[in-house]
Amino acid sequence: MPDEVLSQFTPTVDKTAKIDTSKKLKVGIIGTGWIAESHIQSFKNMPDVDVVAAADLIPGKAEAFMKRFGVEGVRFYPSHKELIDNEELDAVSICTYNRQHAGPTIYALEHGIHVLLEKPMCVTLDEAVEICRAEKASGKILSIGFQPRFDANMQQIGKIVRSGALGEVYYMQTGGGRRRGIPNSTFIEDKTAGVGALGDIGCYSLDMVLNAIGYPKPLTISGYTSDFFGTSTDYQSEYDAKRFSVDDFAAAFIRLEGGIILDFRISWAMHLDTPGDTIILGKKGGLRIPSTDCWNGTVGGPMKIYHDVAGTQVETVIPILQNPGKMGLFDRKIRSFLDAIKTGGPAPVPTSQILYNQAIIDGIGRSAKLGREIQVVIPEI
């Protein structure tokens, strides 16, 4: 392929600004489970952050968490309301289980606190709408925890689409997941998680392609979910099989604004190594994005553009990129949120986009229960 085509996708140089430590941000962590470990490790890497408070429903859990990570001088609370009511905070990380995402987020925004909300945004579309309304009323920054956004290879996908190399996009296939990889703890119960593989890793897969094409609005969804592996003692302990009450596989056919079709599938467990590579088809070219064995925030190998040049069918290989600088993806997510607070925004991963992501997750679940296609209706914010 001619060099001038490949040169369109040359990575830019990292120009990370020096961190201003003259003002330290006071941060609280709400929920001290597994994902909070990544938050506290990243906050410890940020010289302009003081983690001053933590809340968890389980007595002693937050105290043990901070002791394990060597963070001193932290005040502890049994609920998000008590933490927010008794602290003067700049920001909070919401690291609770899915069904407790909306309440603490809305309460923090109503009290003038910036919020970094872990993915998925929440469980239902109605919750997502209420979160967005609270954000709008507060004037504060709310960013959703999609760290794959900060991977150079993920960003390259959008750059390829925006370059015009594919032409007008009309069809996308995306998904991924695991042959065996059902998590444990609060992930597998409806009362805490609300959704399974669909919300856990499906939200990432959806974001990968929707962000690349500018997040068009979803119009209709025909969805399917199953729990064959999660509820079976052939693959789970009897204890976990009995309490498993979410999806371990989901699939959908989604119509988007602009006449674009999205074919989606995601898995925690299946009899297959991968449900397929991600594909973006345009009228001038097609892009293949290799799948990964387990969703890890980047691509599974060099991407490839299929197109015609002077009447000849050719393929352009897009080499794997190394992320610039020393920060990992999670640190970049945290840093971008902190910088948005200091500069007045915008939110690095805005709710105006993730609202559509949540509408699709919600719609797949509703369509699966009804056994038919549904229309997506998103209320005004």
C-alpha positions as CSV (number, residue, x, y, z in Angstrom):
1,M,0.0,0.0,0.0
2,P,1.4,3.5,-0.8
3,D,3.1,5.2,2.1
4,E,0.8,8.3,1.8
5,V,-2.2,6.2,2.8
6,L,-0.5,4.6,5.8
7,S,0.9,8.0,6.9
8,Q,-2.6,9.2,7.6
9,F,-2.5,7.1,10.7
10,T,0.9,8.0,12.1
11,P,0.7,8.3,15.9
12,T,1.0,11.8,17.4
13,V,3.7,12.6,20.0
14,D,2.6,12.6,23.6
15,K,2.5,16.2,24.9
16,T,1.5,15.5,28.5
17,A,1.4,18.8,30.4
18,K,3.3,19.2,33.7
19,I,1.0,18.6,36.7
20,D,0.2,21.7,38.7
21,T,0.5,20.6,42.4
22,S,-0.1,24.0,43.9
23,K,-3.7,23.0,44.6
24,K,-4.4,19.5,45.8
25,L,-7.8,18.0,45.1
26,K,-9.7,16.3,48.0
27,V,-11.1,13.0,46.8
28,G,-13.4,10.4,48.4
29,I,-13.9,6.8,47.3
30,I,-17.4,5.3,47.6
31,G,-17.2,1.5,47.5
32,T,-13.9,-0.3,48.3
33,G,-14.3,-3.5,46.3
34,W,-12.1,-4.8,43.5
35,I,-12.3,-1.9,41.1
36,A,-11.5,0.6,43.8
37,E,-8.0,-1.0,44.0
38,S,-7.2,0.5,40.6
39,H,-8.6,3.9,41.7
40,I,-6.6,4.1,44.9
41,Q,-3.4,3.0,43.1
42,S,-3.8,5.7,40.5
43,F,-4.7,8.4,43.0
44,K,-1.5,7.5,44.9
45,N,0.4,8.2,41.6
46,M,-1.1,11.7,41.3
47,P,0.9,14.3,43.3
48,D,-2.1,16.7,43.4
49,V,-4.6,14.4,45.1
50,D,-5.4,13.7,48.7
51,V,-7.7,10.8,49.3
52,V,-9.4,11.9,52.5
53,A,-12.5,9.8,52.9
54,A,-13.9,6.4,52.0
55,A,-17.3,4.7,52.4
56,D,-18.4,1.1,52.3
57,L,-21.6,-0.6,53.5
58,I,-19.6,-3.5,55.0
59,P,-18.3,-2.6,58.5
60,G,-14.5,-2.4,58.6
61,K,-14.0,-3.0,54.8
62,A,-13.0,0.5,53.9
63,E,-10.5,0.7,56.9
64,A,-8.9,-2.6,55.9
65,F,-8.7,-1.4,52.3
66,M,-6.9,1.8,53.1
67,K,-4.5,0.0,55.5
68,R,-3.7,-2.5,52.8
69,F,-2.7,0.3,50.4
70,G,-0.8,2.3,53.0
71,V,-3.1,5.3,52.8
72,E,-3.2,7.2,56.1
73,G,-5.4,10.1,57.5
74,V,-8.6,8.8,55.8
75,R,-12.0,9.2,57.5
76,F,-14.4,6.4,57.1
77,Y,-18.2,6.3,56.7
78,P,-20.9,3.5,56.4
79,S,-22.7,5.2,53.5
80,H,-22.2,7.6,50.6
81,K,-24.6,10.1,52.2
82,E,-22.7,10.3,55.5
83,L,-19.4,10.7,53.6
84,I,-20.8,13.5,51.4
85,D,-22.6,15.2,54.2
86,N,-19.6,15.4,56.5
87,E,-16.7,16.1,54.0
88,E,-15.7,19.0,51.9
89,L,-14.7,17.2,48.7
90,D,-13.7,18.2,45.2
91,A,-14.5,14.8,43.7
92,V,-15.5,11.2,44.4
93,S,-14.9,7.9,42.6
94,I,-18.0,5.8,42.6
95,C,-16.8,2.2,42.8
96,T,-19.9,0.5,44.1
97,Y,-21.7,-2.5,42.4
98,N,-23.8,-1.6,39.4
99,R,-27.2,-1.2,41.1
100,Q,-25.6,1.4,43.5
101,H,-24.1,3.6,40.7
102,A,-27.0,6.0,40.3
103,G,-27.9,6.9,43.9
104,P,-24.4,8.0,45.1
105,T,-23.7,9.7,41.7
106,I,-26.8,11.8,41.9
107,Y,-26.3,12.7,45.5
108,A,-22.7,13.8,45.0
109,L,-23.7,16.0,42.0
110,E,-26.5,17.5,44.0
111,H,-24.0,18.5,46.6
112,G,-21.6,20.1,44.1
113,I,-19.0,17.4,43.8
114,H,-17.4,16.2,40.6
115,V,-17.8,12.5,39.9
116,L,-15.8,9.7,38.3
117,L,-18.3,6.9,37.8
118,E,-17.1,3.4,37.0
119,K,-18.6,1.5,34.1
120,P,-21.2,0.5,33.3
121,M,-22.9,3.9,33.8
122,C,-25.7,2.1,35.7
123,V,-28.3,-0.6,35.0
124,T,-31.3,1.0,33.3
125,L,-32.0,3.8,30.9
126,D,-34.2,5.5,33.4
127,E,-31.3,5.6,35.9
128,A,-29.0,7.0,33.2
129,V,-31.5,9.8,32.4
130,E,-31.7,10.8,36.0
131,I,-27.9,10.8,36.3
132,C,-27.6,13.1,33.3
133,R,-30.3,15.4,34.6
134,A,-28.5,15.7,37.9
135,E,-25.3,16.4,36.1
136,K,-26.9,19.1,34.0
137,A,-28.4,20.8,37.0
138,S,-25.2,20.7,39.0
139,G,-22.8,22.1,36.4
140,K,-20.2,19.7,37.7
141,I,-18.0,17.2,35.8
142,L,-19.2,13.6,35.5
143,S,-16.9,11.3,33.6
144,I,-17.6,7.5,33.0
145,G,-14.8,5.0,33.6
146,F,-13.9,3.8,30.1
147,Q,-10.1,3.6,30.2
148,P,-9.8,1.8,26.8
149,R,-10.6,5.3,25.4
150,F,-7.0,6.2,26.3
151,D,-5.3,3.4,24.4
152,A,-3.5,4.6,21.2
153,N,-4.8,1.7,19.2
154,M,-8.4,2.3,20.2
155,Q,-8.0,6.0,19.3
156,Q,-6.6,4.9,16.0
157,I,-9.9,3.3,15.1
158,G,-11.7,6.6,15.3
159,K,-8.8,8.3,13.4
160,I,-9.2,5.8,10.6
161,V,-13.0,6.4,10.3
162,R,-12.6,10.2,10.5
163,S,-9.9,10.1,7.8
164,G,-12.5,9.0,5.2
165,A,-10.5,5.9,4.4
166,L,-13.6,3.8,4.9
167,G,-16.1,6.2,3.3
168,E,-19.6,6.2,4.7
169,V,-20.0,3.5,7.3
170,Y,-23.1,1.3,6.9
171,Y,-22.4,-1.9,9.0
172,M,-20.4,-2.9,12.1
173,Q,-19.9,-6.2,13.8
174,T,-18.4,-6.1,17.3
175,G,-18.3,-8.1,20.5
176,G,-15.8,-10.4,22.2
177,G,-15.5,-12.0,25.5
178,R,-14.2,-15.2,26.9
179,R,-14.5,-19.0,26.4
180,R,-14.5,-19.3,30.2
181,G,-14.4,-16.3,32.4
182,I,-17.3,-15.8,34.7
183,P,-16.4,-13.5,37.5
184,N,-17.6,-13.9,41.1
185,S,-18.7,-11.7,44.0
186,T,-21.4,-9.1,43.3
187,F,-20.9,-9.5,39.5
188,I,-23.2,-12.5,39.2
189,E,-26.4,-11.5,41.1
190,D,-29.2,-9.4,39.7
191,K,-29.7,-7.7,43.1
192,T,-26.2,-6.2,42.9
193,A,-25.0,-6.3,39.3
194,G,-28.3,-5.9,37.4
195,V,-26.5,-7.1,34.2
196,G,-23.8,-9.6,33.5
197,A,-21.4,-9.8,30.6
198,L,-23.5,-7.3,28.8
199,G,-22.7,-4.5,31.2
200,D,-19.3,-5.7,32.4
201,I,-17.4,-6.0,29.1
202,G,-20.2,-5.4,26.6
203,C,-20.2,-1.7,27.4
204,Y,-16.5,-1.5,26.3
205,S,-17.1,-3.3,23.0
206,L,-20.0,-1.0,22.2
207,D,-18.0,2.1,23.1
208,M,-15.1,1.0,20.8
209,V,-17.2,1.2,17.6
210,L,-19.8,3.8,18.6
211,N,-17.1,6.3,19.7
212,A,-15.3,5.7,16.5
213,I,-18.3,6.7,14.4
214,G,-19.5,9.6,16.6
215,Y,-22.1,7.8,18.8
216,P,-25.2,7.9,16.6
217,K,-28.5,7.4,18.4
218,P,-29.8,3.8,18.7
219,L,-33.3,3.5,17.1
220,T,-34.4,-0.2,17.4
221,I,-32.9,-3.3,19.1
222,S,-33.6,-7.0,18.8
223,G,-31.7,-8.5,21.7
224,Y,-31.0,-11.9,23.2
225,T,-29.4,-13.0,26.5
226,S,-28.7,-16.4,28.1
227,D,-27.3,-17.8,31.3
228,F,-26.6,-21.4,30.3
229,F,-23.1,-21.5,31.8
230,G,-23.6,-19.4,34.9
231,T,-26.5,-21.4,36.2
232,S,-24.9,-24.8,35.5
233,T,-23.0,-26.8,38.1
234,D,-20.9,-28.2,35.1
235,Y,-19.2,-24.8,35.0
236,Q,-19.9,-23.2,38.4
237,S,-19.9,-24.3,42.0
238,E,-23.3,-25.2,43.3
239,Y,-23.3,-22.1,45.5
240,D,-22.5,-19.8,42.6
241,A,-24.8,-21.6,40.2
242,K,-27.8,-21.1,42.5
243,R,-27.2,-17.4,43.0
244,F,-26.3,-16.6,39.4
245,S,-29.1,-14.4,38.0
246,V,-27.6,-12.3,35.2
247,D,-26.6,-12.9,31.6
248,D,-23.4,-14.7,30.7
249,F,-24.0,-14.2,26.9
250,A,-25.8,-11.5,25.0
251,A,-26.3,-10.6,21.4
252,A,-28.3,-8.0,19.5
253,F,-29.1,-6.5,16.1
254,I,-29.2,-2.7,16.5
255,R,-30.3,-0.1,14.0
256,L,-28.6,3.3,14.5
257,E,-29.3,6.8,13.1
258,G,-27.8,7.3,9.7
259,G,-28.8,3.8,8.4
260,I,-26.0,2.0,10.2
261,I,-26.4,-1.5,11.4
262,L,-24.6,-2.9,14.5
263,D,-24.3,-6.6,15.0
264,F,-23.2,-7.3,18.6
265,R,-22.3,-10.3,20.7
266,I,-20.5,-10.6,24.1
267,S,-19.7,-13.5,26.4
268,W,-18.4,-14.5,29.8
269,A,-18.6,-18.2,28.8
270,M,-19.3,-20.1,25.5
271,H,-18.0,-23.1,23.5
272,L,-15.8,-20.9,21.2
273,D,-12.6,-19.0,21.6
274,T,-14.1,-15.7,20.2
275,P,-17.4,-14.6,18.7
276,G,-15.4,-12.9,16.0
277,D,-13.3,-9.9,15.1
278,T,-14.7,-6.4,15.1
279,I,-15.5,-5.2,11.6
280,I,-16.4,-1.7,10.3
281,L,-17.7,-1.7,6.8
282,G,-17.8,1.5,4.7
283,K,-18.6,2.2,1.1
284,K,-14.9,2.9,0.3
285,G,-13.2,0.3,2.6
286,G,-13.5,-2.1,5.5
287,L,-11.6,-2.3,8.8
288,R,-10.9,-5.5,10.6
289,I,-9.9,-5.2,14.3
290,P,-8.6,-8.5,15.7
291,S,-10.4,-9.8,18.8
292,T,-8.6,-10.5,22.1
293,D,-8.8,-13.7,24.2
294,C,-10.3,-11.6,27.1
295,W,-11.3,-8.0,26.8
296,N,-8.1,-6.1,27.9
297,G,-8.7,-2.5,26.7
298,T,-6.9,-2.7,23.4
299,V,-6.9,-4.6,20.1
300,G,-5.8,-8.2,19.5
301,G,-3.2,-7.5,16.8
302,P,-2.5,-5.3,13.9
303,M,-5.6,-3.9,12.3
304,K,-6.2,-4.1,8.6
305,I,-8.0,-1.9,6.0
306,Y,-9.4,-3.6,2.9
307,H,-9.9,-1.2,0.0
308,D,-9.3,-0.7,-3.7
309,V,-6.5,1.4,-5.2
310,A,-6.6,2.1,-9.0
311,G,-9.0,-0.8,-9.5
312,T,-6.9,-3.3,-7.4
313,Q,-8.0,-4.9,-4.2
314,V,-5.4,-4.1,-1.6
315,E,-4.9,-4.4,2.2
316,T,-3.2,-1.9,4.5
317,V,-1.9,-3.2,7.8
318,I,-2.0,-0.7,10.7
319,P,0.9,-1.6,13.0
320,I,0.3,-1.9,16.8
321,L,1.0,1.3,18.6
322,Q,2.8,1.8,21.9
323,N,1.0,4.2,24.2
324,P,3.1,7.3,24.7
325,G,4.6,8.3,28.0
326,K,4.8,6.3,31.2
327,M,1.2,6.3,32.4
328,G,-1.0,3.2,32.1
329,L,-4.5,3.4,30.8
330,F,-6.1,3.6,34.2
331,D,-3.8,6.4,35.3
332,R,-4.6,8.2,32.1
333,K,-8.3,7.9,32.9
334,I,-7.8,9.3,36.4
335,R,-5.5,12.0,35.2
336,S,-7.9,13.2,32.5
337,F,-10.7,13.5,35.1
338,L,-8.5,15.5,37.5
339,D,-7.4,17.8,34.7
340,A,-11.0,18.4,33.6
341,I,-11.8,19.5,37.2
342,K,-8.8,21.9,37.2
343,T,-9.5,23.4,33.8
344,G,-13.3,23.4,33.9
345,G,-13.9,20.5,31.6
346,P,-15.1,19.0,29.3
347,A,-15.6,15.5,30.8
348,P,-13.2,13.1,29.2
349,V,-15.9,10.4,28.7
350,P,-19.1,12.4,28.5
351,T,-22.5,11.2,29.6
352,S,-24.0,12.5,26.4
353,Q,-22.3,9.6,24.6
354,I,-22.6,6.9,27.3
355,L,-26.3,7.6,27.7
356,Y,-26.6,5.9,24.2
357,N,-24.4,3.1,25.3
358,Q,-26.6,2.5,28.4
359,A,-29.8,2.8,26.2
360,I,-28.4,-0.1,24.1
361,I,-27.6,-2.3,27.2
362,D,-31.0,-1.5,28.6
363,G,-32.7,-2.2,25.3
364,I,-31.0,-5.5,24.8
365,G,-32.2,-6.7,28.1
366,R,-35.8,-5.5,27.6
367,S,-35.9,-7.0,24.1
368,A,-34.6,-10.3,25.3
369,K,-37.4,-10.5,27.9
370,L,-40.1,-9.6,25.5
371,G,-38.8,-11.8,22.7
372,R,-39.1,-9.2,20.0
373,E,-37.6,-6.0,18.6
374,I,-38.2,-2.8,20.5
375,Q,-37.9,0.9,19.7
376,V,-35.5,2.9,21.8
377,V,-37.0,6.0,23.3
378,I,-34.6,8.3,25.1
379,P,-36.2,11.1,27.2
380,E,-35.0,14.7,27.0
381,I,-32.4,15.6,29.5
